[in-house]
Amino acid sequence: MSAIFDFSSLLTVLLLLICTCAYLRDLRPTMFDGGQTLQPGETRLKRTGVLGFFWKMSRIGERLSPYVGASCVVMAINLLFLK
């Protein structure tokens, strides 16, 4: 069955995406900025498209890291012992 239709698989894919994006942003902080720089008068970059989505996933991984880590542990126990 596809990961889109199975809730457990969908959560696993989202957790892996969040963890991967946070790790890649930790290695290269400007990776998801798309080569943009702030113009005079701007207060923040406009992050749109796929790179903007990945930036948001990395931000979730950074700010909620204890919860994401606990979710990864719970998902690993679920996958290893309950399935």
DSSP file (Angstrom, degrees, kcal/mol; ACC not computed):
  #  RESIDUE AA STRUCTURE BP1 BP2  ACC     N-H-->O    O-->H-N    N-H-->O    O-->H-N    TCO  KAPPA ALPHA  PHI   PSI    X-CA   Y-CA   Z-CA
    1    1 A M              0   0    0      0, 0.0     5,-0.0     0, 0.0     2,-0.0   0.000 360.0 360.0 360.0 147.2    0.0    0.0    0.0
    2    2 A S    >>  -     0   0    0      1,-0.1     4,-1.0     3,-0.0     3,-0.7  -0.318 360.0-122.4 -69.8 151.7    1.2    3.5   -0.7
    3    3 A A  T 34 S+     0   0    0      1,-0.2    10,-0.1     2,-0.2    -1,-0.1   0.689 109.1  64.5 -67.7 -17.8    2.5    5.7    2.1
    4    4 A I  T 34 S+     0   0    0      1,-0.2    -1,-0.2     5,-0.1     6,-0.0   0.850 106.2  40.7 -73.5 -33.5   -0.1    8.3    1.3
    5    5 A F  T <4 S+     0   0    0     -3,-0.7     2,-0.6     1,-0.1    -2,-0.2   0.630 102.1  73.6 -94.3 -14.8   -3.0    6.0    2.2
    6    6 A D     X  -     0   0    0     -4,-1.0     4,-2.4     1,-0.2     5,-0.2  -0.898  68.9-153.1-103.1 120.3   -1.6    4.4    5.3
    7    7 A F  H  > S+     0   0    0     -2,-0.6     4,-2.3     1,-0.2     5,-0.2   0.878  93.7  51.3 -63.2 -40.5   -1.5    6.8    8.3
    8    8 A S  H  > S+     0   0    0      1,-0.2     4,-2.0     2,-0.2    -1,-0.2   0.909 112.5  46.1 -63.8 -42.3    1.4    5.1   10.0
    9    9 A S  H  > S+     0   0    0      2,-0.2     4,-2.5     1,-0.2    -2,-0.2   0.874 110.3  54.1 -67.9 -36.9    3.5    5.2    6.9
   10   10 A L  H  X S+     0   0    0     -4,-2.4     4,-2.4     2,-0.2    -2,-0.2   0.915 108.9  48.3 -63.4 -42.9    2.6    8.8    6.2
   11   11 A L  H  X S+     0   0    0     -4,-2.3     4,-2.5     2,-0.2    -2,-0.2   0.892 110.9  51.8 -63.1 -39.4    3.7    9.8    9.7
   12   12 A T  H  X S+     0   0    0     -4,-2.0     4,-2.4     2,-0.2    -2,-0.2   0.927 110.3  47.6 -62.2 -45.0    7.0    7.9    9.2
   13   13 A V  H  X S+     0   0    0     -4,-2.5     4,-2.3     1,-0.2    -2,-0.2   0.912 112.6  49.2 -63.6 -42.8    7.6    9.7    5.9
   14   14 A L  H  X S+     0   0    0     -4,-2.4     4,-2.6     2,-0.2    -2,-0.2   0.906 111.4  49.0 -64.5 -41.4    6.8   13.1    7.5
   15   15 A L  H  X S+     0   0    0     -4,-2.5     4,-2.6     2,-0.2     5,-0.2   0.917 112.1  48.4 -64.0 -42.2    9.2   12.4   10.4
   16   16 A L  H  X S+     0   0    0     -4,-2.4     4,-2.5     2,-0.2    -2,-0.2   0.890 111.9  50.0 -64.7 -37.9   12.0   11.4    8.1
   17   17 A L  H  X S+     0   0    0     -4,-2.3     4,-2.5     2,-0.2     5,-0.2   0.923 112.0  47.2 -65.2 -44.1   11.4   14.5    6.0
   18   18 A I  H  X S+     0   0    0     -4,-2.6     4,-2.2     2,-0.2    -2,-0.2   0.932 115.0  45.6 -62.9 -46.3   11.5   16.8    9.0
   19   19 A C  H  X S+     0   0    0     -4,-2.6     4,-2.1     2,-0.2    -2,-0.2   0.904 114.2  48.4 -65.6 -41.1   14.7   15.1   10.4
   20   20 A T  H  X S+     0   0    0     -4,-2.5     4,-2.7    -5,-0.2     5,-0.2   0.928 112.5  47.4 -66.1 -45.2   16.4   15.1    7.1
   21   21 A C  H  X S+     0   0    0     -4,-2.5     4,-2.3     1,-0.2    -2,-0.2   0.901 112.4  49.7 -63.9 -40.8   15.7   18.8    6.4
   22   22 A A  H  X S+     0   0    0     -4,-2.2     4,-1.5    -5,-0.2    -1,-0.2   0.897 112.5  48.0 -65.3 -38.8   16.8   19.9    9.8
   23   23 A Y  H  X S+     0   0    0     -4,-2.1     4,-1.8     2,-0.2    -2,-0.2   0.926 112.5  47.6 -67.2 -44.2   20.0   17.9    9.5
   24   24 A L  H  X S+     0   0    0     -4,-2.7     4,-2.6     1,-0.2    -2,-0.2   0.880 111.5  50.6 -65.5 -36.9   20.8   19.4    6.0
   25   25 A R  H  < S+     0   0    0     -4,-2.3    -1,-0.2     1,-0.2    -2,-0.2   0.818 107.1  55.0 -70.1 -29.2   20.0   22.9    7.2
   26   26 A D  H  < S+     0   0    0     -4,-1.5    -1,-0.2    -5,-0.2    -2,-0.2   0.878 111.7  44.2 -68.5 -36.6   22.3   22.3   10.1
   27   27 A L  H  < S+     0   0    0     -4,-1.8    -2,-0.2     1,-0.3    -1,-0.2   0.929 133.5  15.5 -71.6 -45.9   25.1   21.4    7.7
   28   28 A R    ><  -     0   0    0     -4,-2.6     3,-2.0    -5,-0.1     4,-0.3  -0.850  68.0-168.5-132.6  95.6   24.5   24.2    5.2
   29   29 A P  T 3  S+     0   0    0      0, 0.0     3,-0.3     0, 0.0    -1,-0.1   0.748  87.6  48.4 -60.2 -26.7   22.3   27.0    6.7
   30   30 A T  T > >S+     0   0    0      1,-0.2     3,-1.1     2,-0.1     5,-0.5   0.291  80.4 104.3 -96.6  12.2   21.7   28.7    3.3
   31   31 A M  G X 5S+     0   0    0     -3,-2.0     3,-0.6     1,-0.3    -1,-0.2   0.888  84.7  38.8 -62.0 -41.5   20.8   25.6    1.5
   32   32 A F  G 3 5S+     0   0    0     -3,-0.3    -1,-0.3    -4,-0.3    23,-0.2   0.319  93.8  85.5 -95.2   8.8   17.0   26.2    1.4
   33   33 A D  G X 5S-     0   0    0     -3,-1.1     3,-1.0    14,-0.1    -1,-0.2   0.641  89.2-133.6 -83.0 -14.6   17.2   30.0    0.7
   34   34 A G  T < 5 -     0   0    0     -3,-0.6     3,-0.1    -4,-0.4    -3,-0.1   0.757  60.5 -65.2  70.3  24.8   17.6   29.5   -3.0
   35   35 A G  T 3 <S+     0   0    0     -5,-0.5    -1,-0.2     1,-0.2     2,-0.2   0.636  95.1 147.4  74.2  13.7   20.4   31.9   -3.4
   36   36 A Q    <   -     0   0    0     -3,-1.0     2,-0.3    10,-0.0    -1,-0.2  -0.502  28.7-165.7 -82.1 151.4   18.3   34.9   -2.3
   37   37 A T        -     0   0    0     -2,-0.2     2,-0.2    -3,-0.1     0, 0.0  -0.935  32.5 -92.3-129.4 157.2   19.6   37.8   -0.4
   38   38 A L        -     0   0    0     -2,-0.3     7,-0.1     7,-0.1     3,-0.1  -0.503  37.5-145.2 -70.7 132.7   17.7   40.5    1.5
   39   39 A Q    >   -     0   0    0     -2,-0.2     3,-2.2     1,-0.1     2,-0.1  -0.591  39.4 -77.8 -89.6 158.5   17.0   43.6   -0.6
   40   40 A P  T 3  S+     0   0    0      0, 0.0    -1,-0.1     0, 0.0     3,-0.1  -0.365 121.2  20.7 -58.2 129.9   17.0   47.1    1.0
   41   41 A G  T 3  S+     0   0    0      1,-0.3     2,-0.3    -2,-0.1    -3,-0.0   0.276  96.5 117.5  94.4 -10.5   13.8   47.6    2.9
   42   42 A E    <   -     0   0    0     -3,-2.2    -1,-0.3     1,-0.1     3,-0.1  -0.668  44.8-167.0 -89.8 146.0   12.9   43.8    3.2
   43   43 A T  S    S+     0   0    0      1,-0.3     2,-0.3    -2,-0.3    -1,-0.1   0.661  70.4   9.0-103.6 -21.5   12.7   42.2    6.6
   44   44 A R  S    S-     0   0    0      0, 0.0    -1,-0.3     0, 0.0     2,-0.1  -0.988  78.7 -97.3-154.7 160.5   12.7   38.6    5.6
   45   45 A L        -     0   0    0     -2,-0.3     2,-0.8    -3,-0.1    -7,-0.1  -0.470  34.0-120.8 -77.7 149.9   13.2   36.3    2.5
   46   46 A K        -     0   0    0     -2,-0.1     2,-0.8   -13,-0.1    -1,-0.1  -0.833  28.8-167.5 -91.6 111.5   10.3   35.0    0.6
   47   47 A R        +     0   0    0     -2,-0.8     2,-0.3     5,-0.1   -14,-0.1  -0.879  21.5 153.7-104.9 109.1   10.4   31.3    0.7
   48   48 A T     >  +     0   0    0     -2,-0.8     4,-1.0     4,-0.1     3,-0.3  -0.834  36.2  20.7-129.4 166.2    8.1   29.7   -1.8
   49   49 A G  H  > S-     0   0    0     -2,-0.3     4,-1.8     1,-0.2     5,-0.1  -0.316 113.5 -30.1  77.5-158.0    7.9   26.5   -3.8
   50   50 A V  H  > S+     0   0    0      1,-0.2     4,-2.4     2,-0.2    -1,-0.2   0.895 138.9  51.2 -66.5 -42.5    9.6   23.2   -2.9
   51   51 A L  H  > S+     0   0    0     -3,-0.3     4,-2.2     1,-0.2    -1,-0.2   0.862 108.9  52.5 -65.1 -34.0   12.6   24.9   -1.2
   52   52 A G  H  X S+     0   0    0     -4,-1.0     4,-2.1     2,-0.2    -1,-0.2   0.883 108.7  50.0 -66.1 -38.2   10.2   26.9    0.9
   53   53 A F  H  X S+     0   0    0     -4,-1.8     4,-2.1     2,-0.2    -2,-0.2   0.916 111.5  48.1 -64.6 -43.6    8.4   23.7    2.0
   54   54 A F  H  X S+     0   0    0     -4,-2.4     4,-2.2     1,-0.2    -2,-0.2   0.871 109.5  53.7 -64.8 -36.3   11.7   22.1    2.9
   55   55 A W  H  X S+     0   0    0     -4,-2.2     4,-2.1   -23,-0.2    -1,-0.2   0.906 108.6  49.4 -63.3 -40.9   12.7   25.2    4.8
   56   56 A K  H  X S+     0   0    0     -4,-2.1     4,-2.1     2,-0.2    -2,-0.2   0.892 109.8  50.9 -65.7 -39.0    9.5   25.0    6.8
   57   57 A M  H  X S+     0   0    0     -4,-2.1     4,-2.1     1,-0.2    -1,-0.2   0.894 110.8  48.9 -64.6 -39.0   10.1   21.3    7.6
   58   58 A S  H  X S+     0   0    0     -4,-2.2     4,-1.9     2,-0.2    -2,-0.2   0.867 109.2  52.7 -68.8 -34.6   13.7   22.2    8.8
   59   59 A R  H  X S+     0   0    0     -4,-2.1     4,-2.6     2,-0.2     5,-0.3   0.889 108.2  50.5 -67.0 -38.9   12.3   25.0   10.9
   60   60 A I  H  X S+     0   0    0     -4,-2.1     4,-2.3     1,-0.2    -2,-0.2   0.918 110.6  50.3 -62.0 -43.2    9.8   22.5   12.5
   61   61 A G  H  < S+     0   0    0     -4,-2.1    -2,-0.2   -43,-0.2    -1,-0.2   0.840 113.4  45.8 -64.5 -33.6   12.7   20.2   13.2
   62   62 A E  H >< S+     0   0    0     -4,-1.9     3,-0.8     2,-0.1    -2,-0.2   0.935 118.7  38.2 -74.3 -47.1   14.8   22.9   14.8
   63   63 A R  H 3< S+     0   0    0     -4,-2.6    -2,-0.2     1,-0.2    -3,-0.2   0.840 125.7  35.3 -77.9 -33.7   12.1   24.4   17.0
   64   64 A L  T 3X S+     0   0    0     -4,-2.3     4,-2.7    -5,-0.3     3,-0.4  -0.072  75.7 135.2-109.3  32.5   10.3   21.2   18.1
   65   65 A S  H <>  +     0   0    0     -3,-0.8     4,-2.6     1,-0.2     5,-0.2   0.831  69.3  51.4 -58.2 -38.7   13.4   19.0   18.2
   66   66 A P  H  > S+     0   0    0      0, 0.0     4,-2.2     0, 0.0    -1,-0.2   0.919 115.1  43.5 -64.2 -38.7   12.6   17.3   21.6
   67   67 A Y  H  > S+     0   0    0     -3,-0.4     4,-2.3     2,-0.2    -2,-0.2   0.886 114.2  49.5 -71.8 -38.6    9.1   16.4   20.4
   68   68 A V  H  X S+     0   0    0     -4,-2.7     4,-2.2     2,-0.2    -1,-0.2   0.913 111.9  49.4 -65.5 -42.1   10.3   15.3   17.0
   69   69 A G  H  X S+     0   0    0     -4,-2.6     4,-2.0    -5,-0.3    -2,-0.2   0.912 111.7  47.9 -62.6 -43.4   13.0   13.1   18.6
   70   70 A A  H  X S+     0   0    0     -4,-2.2     4,-2.4     1,-0.2    -1,-0.2   0.888 110.9  51.9 -64.8 -38.2   10.5   11.6   21.0
   71   71 A S  H  X S+     0   0    0     -4,-2.3     4,-2.5     1,-0.2    -2,-0.2   0.880 107.8  52.2 -64.7 -37.8    8.2   10.9   18.0
   72   72 A C  H  X S+     0   0    0     -4,-2.2     4,-2.2     2,-0.2    -2,-0.2   0.897 110.2  48.4 -64.9 -39.9   11.0    9.2   16.1
   73   73 A V  H  X S+     0   0    0     -4,-2.0     4,-2.3     2,-0.2    -2,-0.2   0.928 113.0  47.2 -65.6 -44.7   11.6    6.9   19.1
   74   74 A V  H  X S+     0   0    0     -4,-2.4     4,-2.3     1,-0.2    -2,-0.2   0.907 113.1  48.9 -63.4 -41.5    8.0    6.1   19.4
   75   75 A M  H  X S+     0   0    0     -4,-2.5     4,-2.6     2,-0.2    -1,-0.2   0.876 110.0  51.8 -66.7 -37.0    7.7    5.4   15.7
   76   76 A A  H  X S+     0   0    0     -4,-2.2     4,-2.7     2,-0.2     5,-0.3   0.923 111.0  47.1 -65.4 -43.3   10.8    3.2   15.8
   77   77 A I  H  X>S+     0   0    0     -4,-2.3     4,-2.5     2,-0.2     5,-0.8   0.907 112.9  50.7 -63.2 -40.6    9.4    1.1   18.6
   78   78 A N  I  X>S+     0   0    0     -4,-2.3     4,-1.3    -5,-0.2     5,-0.9   0.937 114.6  42.3 -60.8 -47.5    6.1    0.9   16.7
   79   79 A L  I  <5S+     0   0    0     -4,-2.6     4,-0.2     3,-0.2    -2,-0.2   0.876 120.3  41.8 -70.0 -37.5    7.8   -0.3   13.5
   80   80 A L  I  <5S+     0   0    0     -4,-2.7    -2,-0.2    -5,-0.2    -3,-0.2   0.893 130.7  16.5 -78.5 -40.2   10.2   -2.7   15.2
   81   81 A F  I  <5S+     0   0    0     -4,-2.5    -3,-0.2    -5,-0.3    -2,-0.2   0.719 125.7  43.0-111.6 -24.4    8.0   -4.4   17.8
   82   82 A L  I  <<       0   0    0     -4,-1.3    -3,-0.2    -5,-0.8    -4,-0.1   0.663 360.0 360.0-102.9 -17.4    4.4   -3.8   17.0
   83   83 A K      <       0   0    0     -5,-0.9    -1,-0.1    -4,-0.2    -4,-0.1   0.439 360.0 360.0 -98.3 360.0    4.2   -4.3   13.3
